[in-house]
Amino acid sequence: MKKNLTSEEILKLSKEDFIKYMESIKEEQYRNIKDVGDPNYPNYSYDEKVGFWCENLNRQMRLQVEKGLDEYIIFNPLWHEAMNRIEPDFEKIMDKVFERFLSFKWEWSKVEYLKRIGKS
């Protein structure tokens, strides 16, 4: 398996391959992440960035469940550190993401998210 997969390629992996891939790249990958995979992201407005994260996190979490994995597996302190490095307003954006998820009545636990990123 190649070392640097796109988000789309990662989402298509089997459960077993996903776990292997995530373990193989975890620390190095998170330390080397330079962007969120969307070349237009830096030009997005604040509201567009909130929408970007709502859509992508919801899709990633849903796909984890469909693969029989823990939906929060994508969240960890290294991921959180990388996202804050890429997006200076990440904490504010995530607060809005949670507000939007609640308004859609999606079941997503901010407590669990904070636990997984090492903030609780």
Secondary structure, 3 states (H helix, E strand, C coil): CCCCCCHHHHHCCCHHHHHHHHHHHHHHHHHHCCCCCCCCHHHCCHHHHHHHHHHHHHHHHHHHHHCCCCCCCCCCHHHHHHHHHHCCCHHHHHHHHHHHHHHCCCCCCHHHHHHHCCCC
